[in-house]
Amino acid sequence: MSAKAVTIGIDIGTTAVKAVAADEDGQVTARVRIPHQLRVPAPDQLEHDADEAWRRGPVKALSTLTDTRRPELAAAAVTAMVPSMTAVDDGGRPLTPGLLYGDARGRSGAGPDRSFLSGEAVEFLRWTAGEVRGAHGYWPAMAVANDALARDAFIDSTTASTAYPLFDGGGWSDAVCADCGTESRTMPRVETTGTAVSRVAGTDVVLAAGAVDAVCEQIVAGADQEGDVLVMCGTTLIVWATLDAFREVPGLWTLPHPVPGKCQIGGPSNAGGLFLGWVDRLVGQGVETDPARVPVWSPYLRGERVPLHDPDRRGVLDGLNLTHDGASVRRAAYEASGFVVRQLIEMSGVGPLRIVATGGGTRVEPWLQALADATRLPVSVAGVAEGAALGAAFLARMAIGHESSVTDAARWASVERVVEPDETWTSAVEDRYGRFLELAKEVRAEH
């Protein structure tokens, strides 16, 4: 098989399936976006039509890119958000809504701990198995997609590891599955990330085991030096500051970095594209030009993950007056997202040098400018917005033996442009950041 083989990465996101075809240098030769509906049936619920988003979307994405490629297409891999869950029949067709991260059906009803850290995957399984008892399977998004592509329901080891204690490192827990009303055999097979597993139905294209979307995005971001802060501008805002040594900070997550010997500290926040898109729909697309004419958002419309771990927190718009309009409120929302990033950086204790921004939100210039202004850091914008799909394409390349290490994916990193802080906004933004922190304390006190 030629080292010049093209590989495809398919990313099941919150609002769309994104897929890219990439060559051996990480250059994107084709791309596609298949939108799907994000359903919010109640303020604390978030779900997909799993057949539309997890089954038909990936098949259509791969088919579209296959039509644009020729025999050099060699392998594909799927990545997806976590956690997620649906019940399926013996044909792999979903029978229940596709539950998504942060949905209240993932919270345990027992005990005082109702944080986002208390076994969402377990509770998703419990709810889903209760809705459809005796289903053929209870699968996350990746298993549904892989089954649709290859008639082989598997997920990767990285995705499985996020389901602890449902997945205990060695396999699906018989005891936990039984407690949820099912058996471990109803869960998908687990394969090692970056290995060849199956073939796309009716083709010679290898289907590889991918990884969690955030992991795929990170391996091709190039945020590998201490002081680099990776900001994933997606439906969820995810912030990872790179460290040369392990550090633990209450409220933040510390995980191994893809580069051996390094760690990353930060985590996911709800102050991302879901919040910003809602504000845009509410107030329109106006651009604020007066640095002093902006209120302050506490942006937690559906609770907050890191660093507050409070699913019951709600949004607050502070300091409104008669001079404000839609443009003012919109700028405040983008600043609030930047303030969350700054708060996580300051809590981490990392001396930040730059932000590396990835994800679909990098196409939204007001978001990037507010991020630079709020943090006073330059923002290096990734050359490929579909970072998670690009990372999955690299893992597919590993699966066919053309790459030997995940760390080699750093050569696929590229910077399209750098957004610098606007000094004319510095003083006013600084005052608003102080108020942002005060609001967080005030709301916490009310709880």
N, C-alpha and C positions, 0 to 999 in steps of 0.2 A: 504493500500500500504506500503510495507516494507521501513523503513528508509534507507536500504541498496540499494535502487533503483539506477540504473545507469542513468545518464542524458547525453544528447549530446548538444554540442554547435557547431554551424555552422557559420563560419566567411567568408563573401564575401569580399575578399581582392582585391588589385589592380592587382595582377598577378596570383592569385589562390584562390580557395575556400579551406579553411582549416577547418577540423572538428575533434573534440575529444570526446570520451566517458570517463566520469569520475565517480568515486565512491563517497561515502559520505565523504571521506577524501580528495577529490581533486586529487586522484591518477589517472593518465590517463591509462585506460585499453585498449584503441584502438585509433588509429588516422589515418587520411587520408588527402592527398593533391591532389586536382584536378586542374591542371594548366589551365589557359585560356590566350588568347592573349590580350595584352594591345596595343591598336591601337593609333598611333600618326599621323593622316592624314595631319597635318600641325604643325609647331613649337609651336603654341599656342593652340592646341587642344589635348584632351585626352579623349578616349572613349573605351567602350567595345562593343563587340557583346553581347547585353543584353540577348539574348536567350541562348547563350553559357554560359555566366558567371553568370547570375542572376537566370536563370530558370533551365537549365539542370545541371549545376554544383552542386547546393545545393541538388537536387534530387539524383544525383549520389553519393554525399558524404554521405547522410543519408542512402541510400540503402546499400552502402558498409559497414557502421558501423552496421547497423541493421543485416546484414548477419553474423557479427562477435559477436553479442550480443545474449542473449537468453531472456527469459521472464522478466528479471529484468529491461529491458529498459523501462523507465516510461515517460520521457518527453524530449523535445528538444526546443531550442530557436535559433533564427537567429540574427546575428549582421552584420553590414556592414559599409563601409566608407560613409561619407557624404560630400557634397550633391551629389545626383545622380538623373537621370531622364530619362524615356523613355515613349513613347506612347504605349498602348496595345490595342488589340482587345478584343472582348467579351469572348474569351477563355484564356485571360491573356498572349497572345503571343506578344512579343515586335514587334513594327512596325518601330522604329527608332533606331539609335545608342544610346547606354547607355552613356549619358554624365557624366563626372566625375569632381570632385573638381578641380578648377584651369583652366578649359577649358574656352577659350575666349568667348564662347557662353553664359557664365554666367556673363559677364560684361555688365553693363548698358551702352547704347550708349548716354545717356543724362547726361549732366553736367560734371564737371571736375573730379569727384571721380571715378576712375577706379580701386580701390583697391579690394583685395580679401574679404573685409568686406561688400560690398555693394549689398547684396541680390542675391547671386548666385542662390539659389533655385527659386526665382521669375523669373530670366532671363532664367534659364533652362526651366521653364514651358512655358514662352513666346515663346522661340525658338521651343520647341517640339510641342506645340499647333499650331504654325504656319506651321510646317512641315506636320502634320496630323490633320486637322481640324475635329472636331466631333468624335475623338477617344473615345472608350469605357472608357478609363482611362488614366491618366498621373501619373505614379507611380515611386517612387524610388526603388532601388535595393531590399530592404527588402520586400516591398509589392509584387514584382514579385516572390521572393523566397517563401514567405508564401503562396501565391496563388498556386504556383506550388506544394507545399507540402500538402496543406490542402484545396485547392479551396476556400481560404478565404484571400482576399487582405487587410491586416492590417499592420500598423507599430506601433512602440512603442512611448510613449509620449516623451521620451528623444530625439529620432530621429526627431520627429515632431517639437520639440522646436528649433532645429537648423535651421529651415526653415523660421524663422521670417523675414519679416512680412506676408509671405504667410500663416503661421500658427500663430495665434495671442495669443495662450495660451488657448483659449476657443474652437477653431475649425479653420477650413480652412476659410480664409477671402473671403467672397462673392465678395467684391469690388476688391481685388487683382486678384482673379481668372478671373473676368470679364475683367479686364484691360489686362490680358494675353490671352484673347480670349476663355475662357472656363467657366465652372461652378464648384462650390465647390463639387458637387456630383461626379465629375470625379476623385476626389482625394481619396486615400485609407482611410479606417477607422482608427482611432487612439485609441490604448488601453494602459493601464497603464503598465509601465515597471515591469516585474517580476510577471505578473498575467497569469493565464491559460486562453487561448482565444479559442482554437479550438483543433481538433485532426488531426493527420497526416492521410491522406486519406487511408482507408482500414485497419486501425489499432486502437488500444486503446492508442497509444502514444499521450500525451498531447503536443500541440504546444503552447508555451508561447510567450509573448511579450518580446523581448530582449532589446537591447540598442545600442547606438553608439559604434563602435569598440573601440575607445579610452577609453570610460567609462568602458566597459567590461574588457579591459586590466588592467585598473587601480585598479579595486576592488580586483583583485587577485594578485597584485604586491607586496604588503607589504611595499610600500613607504609612510608610514603614519606619520613619525616623522619629526618635523621641521629640515631642513637640508638634508633630503632625496630628491634626484633629480631623478625622474622617466624619463628615456630616452627610448622611443619606437622606436626601430630600424627596421622600416618597409620601404615600398616604400616611405612613407612620414616620416621624422624625427619629432617626437613630444617630447617636453621637458616640464615637469611639476615639479617645485620646490615646496615643501610643506611648508606652512606657518601656524603659530598659530594665525595669525590675518590678516584681510584684508589689502592689499596693492595695490595701483594702480601705474603703471609705463607706461609712454607713449611708445607705440609700442608693449607692451606685453598684453596678456589676463589674467585676474584674474577671476577664477571661484570657486564655492564651491567644496571642497574636499568631497569624499564619507564619510569620517569620520566627524561627526557633530562638528561644531566649528572651523574647519580648512579650509584653502583656498589653492589654487594652482595657481601658476603664471608661465607663459611661453607661449607655443603655438606651432603650426606646422611650419615646415620649409621644403623647397624643397631640402635640402642638405642630403637627405636620400638615400634609396636603388635605387630609379630611377636614380639618378645622379651616384651613385657608380657603379651600374650595367653597365651603359653606358661606364664609364671609363674602367671597366674590359674588356668589349667587344672590346674597342678601343686599349688597350695596352697589354692585357693578364694578367696572374696571377703571375708575378714576385714579389719577396719579397726584398725590399730595406734593406741593412744591414749597410749603412753608414749614421749616423745621420745628417751629414752636406750636403749630396748630394740629397736635396729634394727641388723642387720649391714650389710655393704657388698658390693654386687655390682660386679664387672667384667662388663658386660652383653653380651659379644660371643660369642653362641652360634654365630654363623656368620661370624666374622671382622668386621672393621670397615672402613668406608670412610673418610670424613673424620673425624678428622685423621690416623689411623694408617696407612691404606692397607695393611692387613695381612689378607688373606683367610684366613690360617691361625690367627689368634688365636681362642681359645675362652673360654667364660665361667668366672668364678671367684666363689664366694660366700665371703666372708672374715669371720672373727670370730664364727662361730656358737658358741652355748653353750646350756645346758639350759633357759634362760629363754625362748628364742626359740620362736615358733610360726609358723603359716602367715601370720598377719597381719603379723608382723615381717618375714618374708621378702618379702611382697608390697609393703610400704611401702619396703623397700630397693630393690626393682626400680624403682618409680616415682621414687625419689630418684636412682637411677643415670641414668635418662633425663634428669632435670633437671641432673645433674652434667655430662653430655655437653654440654648446652646452655651451661652456665656456662663450661666449658672452651673451647668454640669462641668465646664472647664475649670471654673474657680473651685468647685467642690473637689475636683480630682487632684488638685495640687500640681498639675502639670504646667510647666512653663511653655505656653503655646507659641508656635512660630508661624503657623499658617493653618488655614482650613482647606481641606480637599473635599469639594462638593460633588456628589454623584446623585444619580436618580433622575426621574422624569421632571422633578421640580427645578432642575438646573436650566430648564427652558423658560422659567418664569423669572425675568430680570428683576422685578421689584423684590422678590424673595431673596435673591442673591445679594442685592445692594443693602437690604435691611440686615441681612446676616453679617455682612462686612461692617456696617455702621454700628450694629449692636455689640459686636465683639472687638471692634477696632483691629481686626486681623484681615490680611489679604485672603481672598477666596480663590483658590485654584480650581477651575471648573473642569471636570473630567471630559475628555474628548469624546467619549461614548456615553450618552445618557442612560442607555439600557445596561447598566453595569452588572446587574444580577444575571441577565441573559448572557452577557459576554463572559462572565466567570464560569457559567455552566458550559459554554462552548469550550473553554479551556479544559475543564474536567473531562469533557468528551474526547478531547485530544489526548489527554493522559490515558484514557481507557483503550485507545488504539495503539498505545506505545510510542507516541511521538513526543511525549513530555515525561519526565521522570519525577518531578517534584512540584508541589503546589507553589512553592516560593518562586519558581521560574515564571509564574504568571505576572510578576512585577514588570517584566519587559513589555507586557501588553498595555501598561498604564500610559496615558497620554493626557496632556493638559491643553484644552482648547483656548482658554483665555484666563486672565487674572482680574478679579473685581476688587478694587481698592476701596477702603473706607472713604466716605465723603466728609472731609473735615468741617464743612459748613454745618453739618448735622450733629457734631460730636457733643457739644454741651447739652443741647436739648435731649438727645438720646440718653445721655448719662443720667439726667434727672429722672427720666421715665423709667430707666432700669431700677433705680432706687425705689420708685413707687411700685414696680412690678414685684420686687422682693417683699415690700411691706404688705402687699395684697395677699401674697402666699401665706404670710404669718397671720394675717387677720382672718382669713378663711379657715385656717387650721384652728385658731382659737375658738371660732364659732362652733366647730365640730365638737 
